Amino acid sequence: MLSGMNRHLLVPALLLMTIPFVAQTPTAASPQAPAVGPRPARNTPPPAGFTQSVVLWPEGAPGAKGTAEGDIPKLFTYPAAGSGPHAAVIVMPGGGFTSLKMEQEGADEARWLAAHGVAAFVLEYRLFPAYGYPAPMLDASRAIRYVRAHAVELGVDPARLGVWGFSAGGILVGYLATIHTAGDATAKDSVDRVSDRPDFAIVSYGRLDMSVPLTNGTLPKESILGPQPTQAAIDAIDPIKHASTDTSPSFLYSTSGDMSVDSRNAAEFYSALKKLGVPAELHIFELGPHGTHMGTDQPPAMHELTVFPTLLANWLQLHGWMAPQPQ
């Protein structure tokens, strides 16, 4: 049986010679292949209203190329009120792996979750061009393990820990929902002793089937795998290629009007989960461009999207991940 997070990086030796960002075992200390020319890490301003900032690797992240803010993946906490333990969600913002939309695809959702009795965390993961695969996956995996390992002090239930990703963050969520491992009981770091499998996954307009062509944009090529990745490299991070009966129950949201990530991504992934018997719910709205957030900040013509938070709350309540709300 594979230990720790090694399954995240099961790629052939040939793949390691063809992609510019060299894969590594998630617990390895060896750095990624050196970049050509200076590639400073992108610094992201923190989201508003968080209670605490948590550094995921106090001794330095695997493959870190420096000690600037952009080299240090973090979690920003948004505790739920009242006695716990609470269900929890780690929110993973989008931004094409080159930036992070920390407010509209992070803090807004975290505040909504906390107001509904769910502890929330916003992840700051490492970005291109300083970092490509596997750094964002390592950061997202570590976030799940960290919250689960520190469940008592964070006031959360380690068996009710979900993830919610937008666009590029949706790729991370789809990846972790399908590619995850149990913890390594022999690891020195207590965080590595627990599983990184999300108990549930929420994907908002994320690319979940890399065979569906993009209308525009380059995900997941230049912004995570580098120029001209091999098919094997793409398959290694393609969520639908790794779907199994152990995939996390999933709530999928998309719009037919999305001209960046075709809504067939959500439809194909839902179909795959249904065939496998994995609990899943799918909502594809007719209107709405790429990047509609929670659907509540869009023009009046897209009023139908405002029902999205209610649909999501209903699904979370159905599975016991959110308490029923007072009428």
Buried (B, 14 or more C-beta within 10 A) or exposed (E): EEBBBBBBBEBEEEBBEBBBBBBBBBBEEEEBBEBEEEBEBBEBEBBEBBEEBBEBBEEEBBBBBEEEBBBBBBBBBBBBEEEBBBBBBBBBBBBBBEBBBBBBBBBBBBBBBBEBBBBBBBBBBBBBBBBBBBBBBBBBBBBBBBBBBBBEEBBBBBEBBBBBBBBBBBBBBBBBBBBBBBBBEEBEBEBBBBBBBBBBBBBBBBBBBBEBEBEEBEBBBBBBBBEEBBEEBBBBBBBBBBBEEEBBBBBBBBBEBBEBBBBBBBBBBBBBBEEEEBBBBBBBBEBBEBBBBBBBEBEEEBEBBBEBBEBBBBBBBEBEBBBEEEE
